Amino acid sequence: MTVERRIPLDSDYVRVAGALAAGSTEPHMVYENQGSVCWAEGEAAVFTVHATGVTLTENGKRTELPGERPSAAVADAFGAIATSGWRAYGWASFEWSHLLHGGVRTGTDDPLAYLAVPLREIRLANGAAILRAATESEVDALEQRLSGAVVSATSPLVSDRVAVDDREDRFGYRDAVAAAVADIRAGLLDKVILSRVVPIEEEVDFPATYVTGRQGNTPARSFLLRLGGWEVAGFSPEIVAGVGADGAVRTQPLAGTRAFEGDAPVDAARRDELYCDAKEVFEHAISVRLAAAEMAEVCVPGSVHVVDFMSVKERGTVQHLASDVAGTLADDRTALDALAALFPAVTASGIPKAKACEVIHRVEPGTRGLYSGAVLTMDSDGAMDAALVLRSVFRRDGRTWLRAGAGIVAQSTPDREFEETVEKLHSVSRFLVPPVPALVPAATS
């Protein structure tokens, strides 16, 4: 049973959710989706996908789930949840792609995907907050915490910043790009997205960075999480997959990039460059073609179509060529099947995907983890929304870092692709905030 309470709310949803996250000592996640913001805390049930199978952990009990397809096993388990109107929150790492496409495994049994049904949540939308928890007393406590968060949301933003050198080529990125161009010209693949890591040596306050960075970005989705061993704050430029309760499926590939600095004449000239640059147009067109082909694998035959082709979207410090591909989910498929078909996003992996993922595994140091994976929500009515994890700051196992990549095709040059990563990094690096005290108390037992 879930107790639900609706109260009026006229506040900045992102700032309120950030304050709630700052005061939380439990696993939690914030997810912004087209004007609505959700904050979820605690774990009533957790589903993890490993290279060896799918596991459900509930009330301290660990159960291995049957099923040949991990997406089908998780979907079946979600179907048994008794709570009405539930929403699950979680992530899928880039390395899930190796399981999906038969690539090289990571060598560990770390989770490849992680989904949690929360103990309590607050959904902020349409001038109201919907509070959800197991009992009336827990909802009362949530309301008190929400009141504190609303007050905290009016406090001035911290002006201090953590300095980061994002122009040092620490790991030979330009050399990797040159090698990839040679592979592409030799006919081994058409496109690959190569990324580089920028370490952060100072402490970063993730909730404060999320709130500050959101004010300086125009993302398709934004998120803040401390879940499954990861901390991430990000401003996603696109969705990997969106599925409605009615079975409508969407993906929004972005490929082709120029800087966006807020100088109207300069930005307009760069936008015109995008449309005239054969390399950028080619990179975008082949990405859209593959996204449509992947959607066709899980959609009703003939339903896949391009809604909007090659418009320009402004995303923080960059602008992209963008398209919108839509279809209708087949009756024997689930939202997780749609995500699996489109994962990893073509705009963060390459073409063909299996070969691109192999190249990425070979030339990039270490694993990507959540970078270029997905942060997602799943609803009891079958809806799902999965944001591509780019333009983000990461923390795991005592390390903090940024990461950015660029799409490499035959016409790419190492210097230009390196500069593109710098332009993308600025969407986050300008907003890194040092530690600040939390003003909202955490839940008390």
C-alpha atoms as one frame of an Amber mdcrd trajectory, in Angstrom:
protein
   0.000   0.000   0.000   1.140   3.532  -0.772  -0.163   6.698   0.849  -0.308
   9.666  -1.516  -0.830  13.328  -0.688  -1.091  16.275  -3.064  -0.224  19.788
  -1.921   0.049  23.041  -3.915   3.595  24.157  -4.717   4.819  27.278  -6.472
   8.611  26.979  -6.370  11.590  26.193  -8.566  11.273  22.403  -8.877  14.940
  21.815  -9.679  16.124  23.829  -6.674  13.628  22.111  -4.359  14.670  18.647
  -5.536  18.337  19.581  -5.234  17.783  20.674  -1.649  16.008  17.394  -0.852
  18.922  15.456  -2.347  21.460  17.519  -0.399  19.719  16.536   2.847  19.481
  12.833   2.035  21.696  10.154   3.576  20.097   7.301   1.604  20.301   6.260
  -2.051  18.344   8.806  -4.070  17.708  10.188  -7.541  16.347  13.379  -9.086
  15.007  13.277 -12.647  13.733  16.224 -14.676  11.513  15.433 -17.644   9.984
  18.283 -19.665   8.915  20.519 -16.807   8.271  17.863 -14.178  10.841  16.897
 -11.554  10.847  13.764  -9.394  12.860  13.058  -6.262  13.039   9.485  -4.981
  14.762   8.105  -1.888  15.458   4.698  -0.399  15.150   1.263  -1.979  12.093
  -0.935  -1.440  13.247  -3.286  -4.204  16.333  -3.330  -6.416  16.819  -5.035
  -9.775  20.381  -5.461 -11.001  21.502  -6.757 -14.378  24.905  -8.494 -14.352
  26.808 -10.245 -17.099  25.662 -13.512 -15.486  21.970 -12.710 -14.988  19.335
 -10.579 -13.281  18.896 -10.281  -9.509  16.049  -8.955  -7.356  16.913  -7.764
  -3.843  13.932  -7.107  -1.559  13.777  -7.036   2.258  17.339  -8.304   2.386
  16.512 -11.338   0.247  18.376 -11.876  -3.016  16.626 -13.782  -5.818  17.974
 -14.759  -9.215  15.379 -14.068 -11.909  14.798 -16.540 -14.753  14.595 -15.530
 -18.408  16.820 -15.601 -21.465  16.431 -11.861 -22.115  17.401  -9.618 -19.153
  14.862  -7.014 -20.265  12.075  -9.616 -20.239  13.109 -10.919 -16.793  13.053
  -7.429 -15.284   9.743  -6.595 -16.990   8.155  -9.775 -15.577   9.412  -8.957
 -12.082   8.099  -5.399 -12.280   4.731  -6.825 -13.308   4.468  -8.545  -9.924
   4.807  -5.325  -7.900   1.617  -4.877  -5.874   1.979  -1.135  -5.238  -0.198
   0.949  -7.544   1.237   3.772  -9.602   4.849   2.821  -8.886   7.829   4.377
 -10.595  11.292   2.827 -10.682  14.485   4.862 -10.972  17.899   3.766 -12.131
  20.669   3.583 -14.669  22.328   1.428 -17.326  26.091   1.559 -17.806  27.728
   1.734 -21.208  29.154  -1.753 -20.598  25.618  -3.187 -20.771  26.229  -2.846
 -24.519  28.753  -5.699 -24.382  26.044  -8.008 -23.044  23.550  -6.812 -25.663
  25.867  -6.958 -28.665  28.165  -9.848 -27.753  31.227  -7.722 -27.164  34.091
  -7.974 -24.672  32.991  -8.315 -21.042  34.395  -6.005 -18.376  36.076  -8.734
 -16.329  34.015  -7.942 -13.209  30.498  -8.731 -12.067  29.671  -5.097 -11.316
  26.067  -4.210 -12.162  25.488  -3.308 -15.794  22.054  -1.864 -15.000  20.418
  -0.905 -11.710  16.743  -0.088 -11.072  15.179   0.704  -7.696  11.594   1.130
  -6.543  11.922   3.838  -3.859  10.627   3.879  -0.290   9.439   7.456  -0.649
   9.201  10.050  -3.412   7.982  13.509  -4.288   6.763  14.313  -7.793   6.725
  18.007  -8.705   4.603  19.124 -11.642   1.729  21.412 -12.659   1.872  23.625
  -9.575   1.725  20.777  -7.073   3.805  18.243  -5.178   2.619  14.645  -4.899
   4.116  12.956  -1.844   4.258   9.144  -1.741   5.313   6.830   1.097   4.147
   3.699   2.919   2.341   5.352   5.846   0.643   8.605   6.821   3.386   9.368
   9.342   6.059   8.971   6.651   4.128  11.314   4.376   3.928  13.809   7.255
   7.718  13.622   7.571   8.056  14.096   3.824   5.911  17.195   3.959   8.154
  18.667   6.655  11.237  17.971   4.593   9.585  19.497   1.529   8.817  22.662
   3.505  12.486  22.928   4.447  13.529  22.379   0.856  11.210  25.128  -0.376
  12.843  27.571   2.050  16.328  26.397   1.063  15.468  26.871  -2.623  15.265
  30.629  -2.081  18.850  30.885  -0.794  21.433  32.552  -3.064  23.451  30.193
  -5.218  27.075  29.661  -4.261  29.411  31.640  -6.509  32.593  29.678  -5.735
  33.807  27.233  -8.392  36.186  24.294  -8.582  38.880  24.931 -11.213  39.493
  22.259 -13.846  42.047  22.082 -16.663  40.035  20.626 -19.536  42.572  21.383
 -22.287  45.332  18.960 -21.287  45.446  15.901 -23.540  46.382  13.481 -20.750
  45.623  10.195 -22.477  46.616  10.775 -26.112  43.142  11.661 -27.384  44.372
  13.168 -30.640  46.395  10.039 -31.390  43.328   7.873 -30.731  41.285   9.995
 -33.134  43.941   9.677 -35.855  43.998   5.892 -35.417  40.189   5.728 -35.597
  40.136   7.797 -38.801  42.602   5.334 -40.322  40.350   2.400 -39.347  37.321
   4.138 -40.850  39.116   4.952 -44.105  40.211   1.306 -44.253  36.535   0.301
 -44.220  36.496  -1.301 -40.745  33.605   0.887 -39.560  31.724   4.069 -40.492
  31.764   6.055 -37.249  32.968   5.807 -33.664  32.580   8.122 -30.697  35.810
   8.430 -28.719  35.867  10.125 -25.334  38.415  11.425 -22.860  38.465  11.794
 -19.075  39.264  14.993 -17.162  40.092  14.229 -13.501  38.865  16.589 -10.770
  41.205  16.820  -7.804  39.081  18.976  -5.472  35.870  18.051  -3.669  32.649
  18.776  -5.576  29.191  19.287  -4.087  26.937  17.319  -6.433  23.513  18.759
  -5.433  24.842  22.343  -5.553  26.567  21.663  -8.877  23.343  20.192 -10.259
  21.260  23.212  -9.278  23.854  25.728 -10.492  24.582  23.848 -13.703  20.907
  23.473 -14.529  20.544  27.257 -14.556  23.326  27.468 -17.148  22.127  24.640
 -19.414  19.146  23.848 -21.635  19.048  20.046 -21.454  16.500  17.637 -22.830
  16.613  15.958 -19.391  18.574  16.535 -16.191  19.384  14.212 -13.303  21.152
  13.910  -9.986  21.751  10.568  -8.324  23.536   8.653  -5.617  22.517   5.119
  -6.506  24.177   1.748  -7.001  27.660   2.975  -6.144  27.534   6.006  -8.448
  27.112   9.729  -7.900  26.273  11.703 -11.034  24.919  15.153 -11.829  24.103
  15.699 -15.476  22.368  17.723 -18.154  21.465  15.293 -20.919  21.252  16.685
 -24.466  19.005  13.851 -25.728  16.988  10.792 -24.834  18.083   7.290 -25.773
  14.491   6.065 -25.735  11.114   7.286 -24.595   8.085   4.993 -24.440   4.587
   6.193 -23.630   1.878   4.229 -21.850   0.200   3.995 -25.273   3.260   2.313
 -26.819   4.536   5.363 -28.672   8.334   5.089 -28.976  10.766   7.937 -29.607
  14.474   8.476 -29.909  16.206  11.782 -30.580  19.692  11.382 -32.059  21.962
  14.418 -31.916  25.105  14.412 -34.040  26.988  17.352 -35.480  28.292  20.007
 -33.102  29.356  23.639 -32.916  29.967  25.909 -29.944  27.117  28.031 -28.566
  28.255  31.072 -26.591  25.212  33.354 -26.396  26.506  35.783 -29.023  23.602
  35.781 -31.496  25.462  36.664 -34.730  28.369  34.311 -33.966  26.076  31.459
 -32.925  23.939  31.931 -36.040  27.038  31.740 -38.235  28.064  28.522 -36.507
  24.575  27.123 -37.014  24.896  27.860 -40.736  28.281  26.087 -40.672  26.595
  22.975 -39.294  24.180  22.802 -42.199  26.967  23.352 -44.735  29.605  21.064
 -43.221  29.587  17.799 -45.184  31.275  15.928 -42.330  28.671  17.003 -39.751
  25.693  16.377 -42.063  26.995  12.934 -43.032  27.626  12.016 -39.383  24.084
  13.038 -38.490  22.370  11.325 -41.416  23.950   7.921 -40.827  23.080   8.167
 -37.123  19.415   8.788 -37.920  19.390   5.920 -40.401  20.702   3.464 -37.793
  18.321   4.732 -35.069  15.355   4.148 -37.385  16.575   0.654 -38.258  16.969
  -0.238 -34.575  13.500   1.031 -33.710  12.042  -1.077 -36.503  13.255  -4.205
 -34.653  10.790  -3.622 -31.790   8.041  -1.558 -33.444   4.950  -2.353 -35.485
   6.036  -2.816 -39.130   5.690   0.422 -41.076   5.211   2.594 -37.987   8.751
   4.002 -37.759   9.147   7.447 -39.268  11.217  10.613 -38.892   9.129  13.332
 -37.249  11.750  16.077 -37.459  14.949  15.844 -39.490  18.110  17.816 -38.817
  16.911  20.845 -36.909  19.325  22.580 -34.515  19.045  22.231 -30.733  20.920
  24.438 -28.283  22.368  22.473 -25.367  24.345  24.615 -22.938  27.673  25.586
 -24.504  27.049  23.696 -27.755  24.446  23.404 -30.520  23.688  20.183 -32.377
  21.998  18.875 -35.467  18.978  16.992 -34.090  16.308  14.641 -35.388  13.262
  12.936 -33.860  12.401   9.349 -34.821   9.082   7.809 -33.731   7.266   4.479
 -33.940   4.723   2.222 -32.198   5.902  -0.558 -29.899   4.937  -4.064 -31.038
   2.480  -5.933 -28.807   5.014  -8.580 -27.789   7.654  -6.017 -26.789   8.226
  -3.953 -23.640   9.751  -0.565 -22.970  12.951  -2.284 -21.841  13.106  -4.090
 -25.175  12.969  -0.697 -26.897  15.812   0.580 -24.722  17.869  -2.546 -25.419
  17.357  -2.143 -29.178  18.566   1.459 -29.121  21.325   1.017 -26.519  23.918
   2.360 -26.427  22.843   5.477 -28.253  24.300   5.605 -31.743  25.438   9.156
 -30.977  27.625   7.840 -28.134  28.902   4.612 -29.667  29.178   4.433 -33.459
  28.296   2.519 -36.648  28.164  -0.417 -36.783  27.573  -0.546 -33.049  29.280
  -3.833 -32.175  32.475  -2.854 -34.009  32.402   0.666 -32.564  32.009  -0.694
 -29.015  34.962  -3.015 -29.674  37.111  -0.065 -30.783  36.052   1.978 -27.750
  36.943  -0.898 -25.412  40.336  -1.252 -27.093  41.488   2.372 -27.288  39.895
   4.134 -24.308  41.556   3.602 -20.906  39.382   1.677 -18.453  35.609   1.328
 -18.688  33.090   4.087 -19.353  30.643   3.175 -16.603  27.655   5.507 -16.658
  29.186   7.838 -19.235  27.204   7.370 -22.497  24.890   4.943 -20.719  21.409
   5.953 -19.564  19.579   7.285 -16.519  15.947   6.234 -16.604  12.530   6.009
 -15.016   9.964   3.240 -15.534   6.272   3.480 -14.654   3.678   0.881 -13.751
   1.648   1.753 -16.876   4.516   0.680 -19.152   5.977   4.123 -19.796   9.737
   4.677 -19.708  12.067   7.606 -20.195  15.819   7.064 -20.645  18.229   9.994
 -20.880  21.659   9.708 -22.471  24.371  10.276 -19.844  26.490  13.045 -21.310
  27.426  16.528 -20.005  27.833  15.068 -16.518  30.165  14.989 -13.530  30.874
  11.572 -11.989  32.066  10.243  -8.631  32.825   6.619  -7.778  35.268   4.843
  -5.468  36.768   8.115  -4.243  37.418   9.543  -7.726  35.663  12.502  -9.371
  35.849  13.303 -13.073  34.321  14.791 -16.212  34.157  13.054 -19.564  33.334
  14.144 -23.105  33.600  12.672 -26.582  33.213  13.424 -30.263  31.950  11.502
 -33.287  34.778  10.359 -35.539  34.155   9.786 -39.260  36.464   9.648 -42.269
  36.610  13.443 -42.582  37.499  14.039 -38.912  40.676  15.804 -37.806  42.266
  15.247 -34.357  42.475  18.936 -33.437  38.851  19.701 -34.313  37.525  16.651
 -32.437  39.604  17.566 -29.388  38.201  21.100 -29.511  34.681  19.664 -29.681
  35.278  17.809 -26.418  36.403  21.074 -24.817  33.218  22.820 -25.972  31.105
  20.038 -24.469  33.052  19.931 -21.194  32.321  23.620 -20.627  28.632  22.738
 -20.194  29.621  21.239 -16.835  33.124  22.433 -15.916  31.972  26.053 -15.438
  29.473  25.020 -12.745  31.425  22.744 -10.385  30.683  23.919  -6.838  32.844
  23.140  -3.773  31.155  21.621  -0.677  28.347  23.646   0.933  26.300  22.726
   4.044  22.946  21.041   3.502  20.065  23.157   4.775  17.417  20.415   4.717
  17.608  17.690   7.391  17.518  14.066   6.336  14.736  11.688   7.306  14.866
  10.399  10.881  13.912   6.880  11.838
